[in-house]
């Protein structure tokens, strides 16, 4: 979250500060730090204006006024000096707002409402709604969470009901100076209306189970689906447990950061409203990677919607557990090397793997590569140009054959000594390319070819692709034309020959 940007015209600045044209002129000369005007931000609807109007950053003017004795009463409420003599605030209880749960405090300056939400423009939107409804409760300012840590506690964004369109950053310590008491703060995963509604001053933090997010719910539902094999259900459970462990750890870490005791002799006036229940933490996960891969291999060919949803989560969280390499897209082009591959594809009904691969594409037909089991689809790309989209394999069937050559056509293609053509294998997080990378080098392609030269059936490993043979890297760094074929002899020669220094 951040502070909403808004601008004031000269007339609006004069109204805010309660000055005339002469008064505005005087302030600009009397105070060196008086905010300077800026140009009206450009707008596509304002192209005919030759000279943009001068405007002032509303937050800068409002904050400057609060810190200037002469105009403090017209400035941001929570940027004004706090009176030395003031009465302790009184907690008024919980409030529902359309943008999140809130707690109110009555103070010497009026009611301060703290909305426990970090969404953009929350403070301004809530303050605007209060002002528009007549402000019967006497709310003077609305605070929302900035999402960062300030010197005296969690940082806040404030908007005063007198000028709700102007947001500014406020200090937690400034708010607690008015409330006169420690205020609660909830970590993101536990920032629930039900928990905030139950809080009362002096209460100990609630110990609650970290609620499942949408991804965990999807995986738990898949794990309960008896149409999946036991290994697949176990794999879904394992990933769900990992998500829960991460969320519990992150929640505890958030509390450590945002509920610090403070700096120096002044303690922060903040306590956690709730803490995660870690009595069963951590849940078991990630113990047998081989079994997990087998479980996800069983989910990929399913057609149940739970399989699609679970696979979508897995692709974003742990793609290395899935039986697929990088998503690759090439144009449908007659006479290209890819034709030799697409002719062997088998048309099929879509599986969960196809559905995740397709995303929003307009799919014409679904296929599978019978030699690698990789899902493939043909769709209409941008401009209705037909494209092939597929997962690169992680390894190739060898059957005693060896790499005969590679062909460069939108990706790297491998031809084998027994007459087959395959998309070159590639891990999920990488991609295969060639040519001058403006300082980068195509070490991924070089590393894959290096491994295939040694063993056509190798499961490629690109964790240290930058260590690929320098000669191969130099070869792929050249600007080869689409369709260029590099023979096995050429590849072997490059692998053993260091590039020439210039």
C-alpha positions in Angstrom: 0.0 0.0 0.0 1.1 3.6 -0.4 -0.2 7.1 0.1 -2.7 8.2 -2.5 -1.5 11.0 -4.7 -3.8 14.0 -5.2 -3.4 17.5 -6.4 -4.7 20.9 -5.5 -5.2 24.0 -7.7 -4.0 27.4 -6.4 -7.6 28.2 -5.4 -7.9 24.9 -3.5 -4.6 25.5 -1.7 -5.8 28.9 -0.6 -9.1 27.4 0.6 -7.3 24.7 2.5 -4.9 27.2 4.3 -7.6 29.9 4.7 -5.5 32.6 2.9 -6.0 35.1 0.1 -3.9 35.5 -3.0 -1.7 37.9 -1.1 -1.5 35.4 1.8 -0.4 32.7 -0.5 2.3 35.0 -1.9 3.4 35.8 1.7 3.6 32.2 2.8 5.8 31.2 -0.2 8.3 34.0 0.8 8.1 33.6 4.5 8.6 29.8 4.7 11.6 28.3 2.8 9.9 24.9 2.9 6.6 26.0 1.6 5.7 23.3 -1.1 6.6 24.3 -4.6 4.0 23.9 -7.4 4.2 21.2 -10.0 2.6 20.8 -13.5 -0.7 19.2 -13.8 0.0 15.5 -14.5 -0.4 14.6 -18.2 -3.7 13.1 -19.3 -4.7 11.5 -22.6 -7.9 13.6 -22.3 -6.0 16.9 -21.9 -3.9 16.9 -25.1 -5.2 20.3 -26.4 -3.9 22.3 -23.4 -0.7 23.9 -24.4 0.2 25.1 -20.9 -0.8 22.8 -18.0 -2.1 24.4 -14.8 0.2 24.7 -11.8 -0.9 22.3 -9.0 0.4 21.4 -5.6 0.9 18.0 -4.1 -2.0 17.8 -1.6 -0.2 15.6 0.9 2.8 17.9 0.9 0.8 21.0 1.5 -1.5 19.4 4.2 1.5 17.9 6.0 3.5 21.1 5.8 0.7 23.1 7.3 0.4 20.7 10.2 4.1 21.1 11.1 3.9 24.9 10.8 2.8 26.7 13.9 0.9 29.4 12.1 -1.3 26.9 10.2 -1.2 23.7 12.3 -4.9 23.9 13.0 -5.5 23.6 9.2 -3.0 20.8 8.6 -3.2 17.0 8.8 -4.6 16.0 12.2 -2.0 13.3 12.9 0.9 15.5 11.8 0.2 18.3 14.2 2.1 18.6 17.5 0.5 16.5 20.2 -0.6 18.6 23.2 1.4 17.9 26.3 -1.7 18.0 28.5 -4.3 15.6 27.2 -6.8 13.1 28.6 -6.4 9.4 28.0 -8.5 8.0 25.1 -11.4 5.6 25.5 -12.0 2.5 23.4 -15.3 2.6 21.6 -15.3 -0.9 20.2 -15.5 -2.7 16.9 -17.0 -1.2 13.6 -17.7 -2.9 10.3 -16.7 -0.9 7.2 -17.1 -1.9 3.5 -13.3 -2.0 3.3 -12.4 -3.9 6.4 -12.8 -4.3 10.1 -12.1 -1.3 12.3 -11.7 -0.2 15.9 -12.6 3.2 17.2 -11.1 5.3 20.0 -12.5 8.5 21.4 -9.8 11.0 22.1 -9.3 14.7 22.9 -9.3 15.5 19.1 -12.3 13.4 18.3 -12.8 9.7 17.3 -9.9 8.0 15.6 -10.9 5.0 13.5 -8.3 2.4 12.6 -9.3 0.1 9.7 -7.3 -3.1 9.7 -6.8 -3.3 6.0 -3.8 -2.7 3.8 -5.8 -2.1 0.5 -4.9 1.0 -1.5 -7.0 4.1 -0.7 -8.8 2.5 2.2 -8.2 5.5 4.5 -9.5 8.0 1.9 -12.5 5.9 0.9 -13.7 5.2 4.4 -13.2 8.9 5.4 -15.1 10.0 2.3 -18.0 7.7 3.2 -18.1 9.0 6.8 -18.1 12.6 5.6 -20.8 11.9 3.0 -23.1 10.3 5.6 -22.9 13.3 8.0 -20.3 11.9 10.4 -22.7 11.3 13.3 -20.0 9.5 15.3 -17.6 12.4 15.2 -14.7 10.6 13.5 -11.9 13.1 12.9 -9.5 10.8 11.1 -9.3 7.3 9.6 -6.2 5.2 9.6 -5.4 2.2 7.5 -2.3 -0.1 7.4 0.6 1.1 5.2 2.1 -2.4 5.1 5.4 -1.3 6.4 7.1 -0.7 9.8 7.4 2.8 11.3 9.7 3.9 14.2 6.9 3.7 16.8 5.0 0.7 15.4 3.2 -0.3 12.2 3.2 2.5 9.6 -0.3 4.0 8.9 -2.0 5.9 6.1 -4.4 8.5 7.4 -7.2 10.6 5.8 -9.1 13.2 7.8 -12.8 13.5 7.4 -12.4 17.2 6.9 -10.4 16.6 3.8 -11.0 12.9 3.0 -9.4 13.0 -0.5 -6.0 13.8 1.0 -4.0 10.9 2.4 -0.8 11.2 4.4 1.5 8.9 6.3 0.9 8.8 10.1 2.8 7.3 13.0 1.4 4.5 15.2 3.0 6.3 18.2 1.1 9.5 17.3 -2.2 7.6 17.4 -1.4 5.9 20.7 -0.3 9.3 22.2 -4.0 10.3 21.8 -5.5 6.9 22.7 -3.3 6.6 25.8 -3.1 2.9 25.5 -1.5 0.0 23.6 -3.3 -0.8 20.4 -3.6 -4.2 18.7 -2.3 -5.2 15.3 -3.2 -8.4 13.4 -0.9 -10.2 10.9 -2.2 -10.5 7.4 -3.4 -14.2 7.6 -5.2 -13.5 10.9 -6.7 -10.1 10.0 -10.2 -11.5 10.2 -13.4 -9.6 11.3 -14.3 -12.4 13.6 -11.0 -12.1 15.5 -10.9 -8.3 15.5 -14.5 -8.1 16.7 -13.7 -10.2 19.8 -10.7 -8.0 20.9 -11.0 -5.8 24.1 -8.3 -3.7 25.8 -6.1 -5.8 28.1 -7.0 -9.0 26.3 -4.2 -11.6 25.6 -3.6 -12.4 22.0 -5.9 -15.1 20.7 -4.2 -18.3 19.7 -5.8 -19.5 16.5 -5.2 -22.0 13.7 -3.8 -20.3 10.6 -6.7 -20.3 8.1 -6.3 -22.1 4.8 -5.9 -19.8 1.7 -7.5 -20.7 -1.6 -4.6 -22.7 -2.8 -4.5 -24.9 0.3 -8.3 -25.4 0.1 -7.9 -26.6 -3.6 -5.2 -29.1 -2.6 -7.2 -30.4 0.4 -10.2 -30.9 -1.8 -8.0 -32.9 -4.3 -6.5 -34.9 -1.5 -10.0 -35.9 -0.4 -11.0 -37.0 -3.9 -11.1 -40.8 -3.9 -11.0 -41.0 -7.7 -7.3 -40.2 -7.4 -4.6 -42.8 -6.6 -3.3 -42.8 -3.0 0.0 -41.5 -4.2 -1.6 -38.5 -5.9 -3.8 -37.7 -2.9 -0.6 -37.8 -0.7 1.2 -35.5 -3.1 -1.7 -33.0 -2.9 -1.7 -33.3 0.9 2.0 -32.7 1.1 1.8 -29.5 -1.0 -1.1 -28.3 1.1 0.9 -28.9 4.3 3.8 -26.9 2.8 1.5 -24.0 2.2 0.2 -24.1 5.7 3.7 -24.3 7.1 4.8 -21.3 5.1 1.8 -19.2 6.1 2.3 -20.1 9.8 6.0 -19.2 9.6 5.3 -16.0 7.7 2.7 -15.0 10.3 5.0 -15.5 13.2 7.7 -13.6 11.3 5.3 -10.7 10.7 4.5 -10.5 14.4 8.2 -10.4 15.2 8.6 -7.4 12.9 5.5 -5.4 13.5 5.2 -6.0 17.3 8.8 -5.1 18.2 9.4 -3.9 21.7 10.7 -0.6 20.3 13.9 1.3 20.0 15.8 2.7 23.0 13.8 3.5 26.1 10.4 4.1 24.4 8.5 0.8 23.9 6.2 0.5 20.9 2.6 0.7 21.9 1.5 -2.3 19.9 0.5 -5.9 20.7 -0.5 -8.8 18.5 -4.3 -9.3 18.5 -3.8 -12.9 17.5 -0.9 -15.4 17.1 -0.9 -18.7 15.1 -1.4 -21.9 16.9 1.9 -23.8 16.3 1.1 -26.8 18.6 1.2 -29.1 15.5 3.7 -27.1 13.5 5.3 -27.9 11.2 3.1 -30.4 9.3 5.0 -33.1 7.5 6.0 -32.3 3.9 8.6 -32.7 1.2 10.1 -35.9 2.6 10.1 -38.2 -0.4 10.5 -36.2 -3.7 10.4 -39.4 -5.8 7.0 -40.4 -4.4 5.7 -36.8 -4.8 6.7 -36.8 -8.5 4.9 -40.1 -9.0 1.8 -38.6 -7.3 1.7 -35.6 -9.6 2.4 -37.8 -12.6 -0.9 -39.6 -11.7 -2.9 -36.3 -11.5 -1.7 -34.9 -14.8 -3.7 -37.2 -17.1 -6.9 -37.0 -15.1 -10.0 -35.2 -16.4 -11.6 -34.3 -13.0 -11.9 -30.5 -12.3 -10.1 -31.1 -9.0 -7.1 -32.4 -10.9 -7.0 -29.2 -13.1 -7.3 -26.9 -10.0 -4.6 -28.8 -8.1 -2.3 -28.9 -11.1 -2.6 -25.1 -11.6 -1.5 -24.6 -8.0 1.4 -27.0 -8.4 2.6 -25.3 -11.6 2.9 -22.0 -9.7 4.4 -23.5 -6.5 6.6 -26.5 -7.2 6.9 -27.0 -11.0 10.0 -29.2 -10.5 7.7 -31.9 -9.1 5.7 -32.1 -12.3 6.5 -34.3 -15.3 6.8 -31.3 -17.6 9.5 -28.9 -18.8 9.2 -25.3 -20.0 6.0 -24.1 -21.7 7.0 -23.5 -25.4 5.1 -21.9 -28.3 6.0 -22.0 -31.9 4.1 -21.0 -35.1 2.4 -23.6 -37.3 4.7 -23.5 -40.3 4.7 -25.9 -43.3 8.1 -27.3 -44.1 9.8 -26.5 -40.8 11.6 -29.0 -38.7 8.6 -29.0 -36.3 6.5 -30.7 -39.1 8.5 -33.9 -38.6 7.5 -33.8 -34.9 3.9 -32.7 -35.3 3.1 -35.5 -37.8 3.6 -38.1 -35.1 1.4 -36.4 -32.5 -1.8 -38.2 -31.6 -5.1 -36.3 -31.2 -6.7 -36.9 -27.8 -9.3 -35.7 -25.3 -8.0 -32.9 -23.0 -6.5 -33.8 -19.7 -5.8 -31.7 -16.6 -2.3 -31.1 -18.1 -3.8 -29.8 -21.3 -6.2 -27.6 -19.4 -3.4 -26.0 -17.4 -1.3 -25.6 -20.6 -4.1 -24.0 -22.5 -4.9 -21.2 -20.0 -7.0 -18.6 -22.0 -5.9 -19.9 -25.5 -8.5 -20.6 -28.2 -7.7 -24.2 -28.6 -8.5 -26.0 -31.9 -7.3 -29.5 -31.0 -5.4 -31.4 -28.2 -2.6 -33.9 -28.8 0.0 -36.0 -27.0 3.5 -36.9 -28.1 3.5 -40.7 -28.0 7.2 -40.9 -27.4 7.5 -38.5 -24.5 3.9 -38.3 -23.3 4.1 -34.5 -23.4 0.7 -32.6 -23.8 0.4 -30.5 -26.9 -2.3 -28.2 -28.3 -2.9 -26.2 -31.4 -4.5 -22.8 -31.0 -5.1 -19.4 -32.5 -2.5 -17.0 -31.3 -2.4 -13.2 -31.7 -3.8 -12.1 -35.1 -5.4 -15.5 -35.4 -2.1 -17.0 -36.4 -2.0 -20.7 -35.5 0.5 -21.9 -33.0 1.7 -25.1 -31.3 1.9 -24.9 -27.6 3.5 -27.7 -25.6 5.6 -28.6 -22.5 9.2 -29.3 -23.4 10.1 -32.8 -22.2 12.5 -33.3 -19.3 14.3 -36.1 -21.1 14.2 -37.9 -24.4 13.8 -41.6 -25.2 17.2 -42.9 -26.2 16.9 -46.6 -27.0 20.6 -46.7 -27.8 20.5 -43.7 -30.2 22.6 -40.6 -29.9 22.2 -36.9 -30.7 22.7 -36.4 -34.5 22.2 -32.6 -34.7 20.2 -29.7 -33.3 18.0 -27.4 -35.4 17.3 -23.8 -34.4 13.7 -23.0 -35.1 11.9 -20.8 -32.5 13.4 -23.2 -29.9 16.1 -25.9 -30.0 15.2 -29.2 -31.7 17.1 -32.4 -31.4 17.4 -34.9 -34.2 18.6 -38.4 -33.3 20.6 -41.1 -35.0 17.5 -43.3 -35.3 15.6 -40.7 -37.3 13.4 -39.0 -34.7 12.9 -35.2 -34.0 12.1 -33.9 -30.5 11.8 -30.5 -28.9 15.0 -30.4 -26.8 14.4 -31.1 -23.1 14.3 -28.1 -20.8 13.5 -27.5 -17.1 10.4 -25.6 -16.2 12.1 -22.4 -15.1 14.4 -22.0 -18.1 14.0 -21.5 -21.9 16.2 -22.4 -24.8 17.4 -19.6 -27.1 20.4 -18.5 -29.1 22.0 -15.3 -30.4 23.4 -12.2 -28.8 21.6 -11.6 -25.5 22.9 -8.1 -25.0 25.4 -9.2 -22.4 23.6 -12.4 -21.5 24.6 -15.7 -22.9 22.5 -18.7 -24.1 24.1 -21.0 -21.6 20.9 -23.0 -21.1 21.0 -24.3 -24.7 24.7 -25.0 -24.4 24.2 -27.0 -21.2 21.3 -29.0 -22.6 23.3 -29.9 -25.8 26.3 -30.8 -23.7 24.3 -33.3 -21.7 22.6 -34.8 -24.7 25.9 -35.3 -26.5 27.0 -37.4 -23.5 23.7 -39.2 -23.0 20.6 -38.7 -25.3 18.4 -40.0 -22.5 19.7 -37.8 -19.8 17.3 -35.9 -17.6 18.6 -32.4 -18.0 19.8 -30.4 -15.1 20.2 -26.6 -15.6 20.9 -25.6 -12.0 24.4 -24.6 -13.0 23.9 -23.9 -16.7 26.4 -21.0 -16.6 29.1 -23.6 -16.3 28.3 -25.0 -19.8 31.3 -25.5 -22.1 32.5 -22.1 -23.3 32.9 -23.3 -26.9 29.2 -24.4 -27.0 28.1 -21.2 -25.4 30.0 -19.2 -28.0 28.4 -21.3 -30.8 24.9 -20.6 -29.6 25.8 -17.0 -29.0 26.1 -16.5 -32.8 23.2 -15.0 -34.7 22.0 -18.2 -36.5 19.1 -17.9 -38.9 15.8 -19.7 -38.2 16.2 -23.3 -39.4 20.0 -23.5 -39.0 21.1 -27.1 -38.4 24.3 -27.8 -36.3 25.6 -31.3 -36.9 26.9 -33.6 -34.1 30.5 -33.0 -35.4 30.0 -29.2 -35.3 28.7 -29.5 -31.7 31.5 -31.8 -30.5 34.1 -29.6 -32.1 32.6 -26.5 -30.4 32.4 -28.3 -27.0 36.1 -29.1 -27.0 37.3 -25.8 -28.5 37.6 -22.7 -26.3 36.3 -19.6 -27.9 38.9 -17.2 -29.3 39.7 -14.2 -27.3 39.5 -10.8 -29.1 
